[in-house]
């Protein structure tokens, strides 16, 4: 079995989800998948015994994604 901790797995998963989000052609799909990556990065920042730069940056990204998704779905 590998020596990779749960914290590292969450970080790798967050990175993978974030990278996949940038392969999306539809901006709404990109924002949804990117939001999942941001949530995973917030969890990762918490698991690192509170890494504020990671938590603050990804909370901001999540907020921006939620704002634009809400704006899009309310206009339809």
Backbone torsions as a table, in degrees:
resi	resn	phi	psi	omega
1	UNK	NA	150.2	-175.7
2	UNK	-79.9	163.6	179.7
3	UNK	-95.3	21.0	-179.2
4	UNK	-83.3	127.8	-177.8
5	UNK	-80.0	166.5	176.5
6	UNK	-58.1	-40.9	179.4
7	UNK	-58.7	-45.9	178.7
8	UNK	-64.0	-39.9	178.2
9	UNK	-60.1	-42.5	178.6
10	UNK	-62.7	-41.9	177.7
11	UNK	-62.8	-43.4	177.8
12	UNK	-65.2	-42.3	178.9
13	UNK	-63.2	-43.6	178.3
14	UNK	-59.9	-43.7	179.0
15	UNK	-63.0	-43.5	-179.9
16	UNK	-62.8	-46.4	180.0
17	UNK	-62.6	-41.5	178.2
18	UNK	-61.7	-44.6	179.0
19	UNK	-63.6	-41.6	179.0
20	UNK	-62.8	-36.5	-178.6
21	UNK	-59.6	-34.0	-178.5
22	UNK	-77.4	-4.7	174.8
23	UNK	-89.4	-7.0	-177.5
24	UNK	-76.1	138.7	176.4
25	UNK	-86.4	-34.3	-179.7
26	UNK	-82.5	124.2	-175.8
27	UNK	-62.8	-34.1	179.3
28	UNK	-69.5	-40.1	175.9
29	UNK	-63.8	-41.4	177.1
30	UNK	-58.2	-46.7	-177.9
31	UNK	-65.5	-37.2	179.6
32	UNK	-67.0	-48.7	-179.0
33	UNK	-68.2	-38.3	177.3
34	UNK	-62.6	-36.0	177.4
35	UNK	-64.3	-39.5	176.8
36	UNK	-62.2	-43.1	176.7
37	UNK	-61.7	-41.1	179.2
38	UNK	-63.8	-41.3	177.4
39	UNK	-61.6	-44.3	178.5
40	UNK	-62.5	-37.4	177.9
41	UNK	-68.1	-34.4	175.5
42	UNK	-63.9	-44.7	177.0
43	UNK	-60.6	-43.5	177.8
44	UNK	-59.2	-45.0	178.5
45	UNK	-61.4	-37.1	177.1
46	UNK	-69.2	-42.2	179.7
47	UNK	-65.6	-23.3	177.1
48	UNK	-79.3	17.7	-176.2
49	UNK	62.8	54.0	174.0
50	UNK	64.2	83.0	172.2
51	UNK	-96.2	94.8	-173.6
52	UNK	-59.4	-39.2	178.4
53	UNK	-59.0	-40.3	178.9
54	UNK	-68.9	-43.9	-178.1
55	UNK	-65.6	-47.6	-177.3
56	UNK	-64.6	-47.6	-178.1
57	UNK	-60.8	-45.9	-176.1
58	UNK	-77.3	-26.5	172.3
59	UNK	-66.7	-40.2	176.0
60	UNK	-62.2	-47.7	179.2
61	UNK	-59.4	-43.3	177.9
62	UNK	-61.0	-43.6	178.4
63	UNK	-61.4	-42.7	178.3
64	UNK	-63.2	-45.0	179.1
65	UNK	-61.6	-44.0	179.3
66	UNK	-63.6	-41.6	178.9
67	UNK	-57.8	-52.1	-176.5
68	UNK	-70.7	-34.2	175.7
69	UNK	-66.6	-42.2	178.3
70	UNK	-62.6	-45.7	179.2
71	UNK	-59.8	-43.0	179.9
72	UNK	-64.4	-48.1	-175.6
73	UNK	-73.1	-25.7	176.1
74	UNK	-75.4	-27.9	-179.5
75	UNK	-78.8	-14.5	-179.4
76	UNK	-90.2	NA	NA
